[in-house]
Amino acid sequence: QVQLVESGGGLVQAGGSLRLSCAASGRTFSTYTMGWFRQAPGKEREFVAAISNSGRRTRYADSVKGRFTISRDNAKNTLLMQLNSLKPEDTAVYYCAARPGDLVLTFGYDYWGQGIQVTVSS
């Protein structure tokens, strides 16, 4: 089992940047594919990005491709995501999530953080 805690959210102007972090507990972080999801008010939660357990493979939603970068540091049990060129439509609660194995999928995540707010003003 793994516990996840997000940090780094906040309020930023359109065009600005943020870096989200997700700290994972446990000694098996490197066995999990990790993902970021987000949920805007009144909308369904959606996939944003994912990274394989080794960090070699990544996957992005079309809406964030070229603007967001997911990465991980297995030695520090940390998942990161750099958010650049932010838009008001990126406003949402962002969640990190973990799924066992090395498949970089948009579903099947068993463990979730509590979420952190990102607000982009126009």
N, C-alpha and C positions, 0 to 999 in steps of 0.2 A: 504494500500500500504506500502511497505517496501523498503528502500534503503540500499544497501550493499556496503561495502568498504573493500577490501582485503589488507592485509599487511603481511610482513614476508618472502617474497620471496628473491631470490638472487642466488649467485653462490656458489656451494659446490662441493667438490670432491666426487667421487664414494665411497660409504660406509659411508658417512657423514649423518648428520641430519639437518632438518629444522623444524620450526613450523610456520604454516600459521594461520593467524587470519582473521576473517571477522566480522566487526562491523556493526550491523544492527540498523537502525533508527526506531522510532515508539514504541508504547506500546504493540504491539501484537506479538512480536517475539515468544513468547511461544506457539502461535497457529499454527506455521509453521513447517513443516518438512523441514530440511535443507540438502543441498547436496554440494558436491565438484565435479567439472568436470574439465577436462583438454583438451587442444588442442595443439598438436605438429605441427610443420611446415609441411604443405602438407597433413595433416591428418584431419579426422573428429573429432569433439569434442566428448569426451567419458566420461562416468560415472566413478567416482572414489569411492565415498563413500557417505552415507547418514545417517541421524540420525532423529529419530522421534521427535515430538514436546516436548515430556516429557524427551527425552534422554535415554529412557529405551531400545529402539531397534535401532540397527545399521545394515548396509549392506555395503559390500565392493565388488569392482571388484576383480576377481581372481588374477589379476596382482599385486595388492597391499596388498592382505590379509596377515596378519602377519607382515607387515612392516609399514603400516600407521594406525593411530588411530584417529578416529573422536570423538569429544566431544563438549559439549555446556555448556554455563553458562547463563541460562535464566535471572538471576538477573542482569547480565551485558550486556544482548543483544549481546552476542558474540558466534561465532562459531569458533572452533579450529580444526586443524588437525596436528598431529605430524607425520612427515615423517622420518623414520629411514631406514638405509641400502639402501640409495638412489643409483640408477643405472643411467647410461647415458640415458637409454630409458625412464626415468621419466621426462626428460627435456620437458617442455611444459609451456604454459600459463594456470594457474589454476584459475578457477572461482568458487565463491560460489553462491548458488542459493537457492531460497525459493519456497515452494509450500504449499498452505493452507491445513490444516488437519494433520492427523497422519499416513497416509500410507507412508511407506518407499519404494518409487518407484524410478526407474531410469529415469523416464520421467515425463512430466507434470509440470515442474518448470516455474513459471510465472515471477519471479523477479531474476535479475542477477547483479552481481558486474561487475566492469570494467576489472577484470582479473589482475593477477600478474605473473611475469616471475619467473620460477624456472629452473635453468640450472645446470646440473650435469656433471662435467668433468671427463674424464676417466684417 
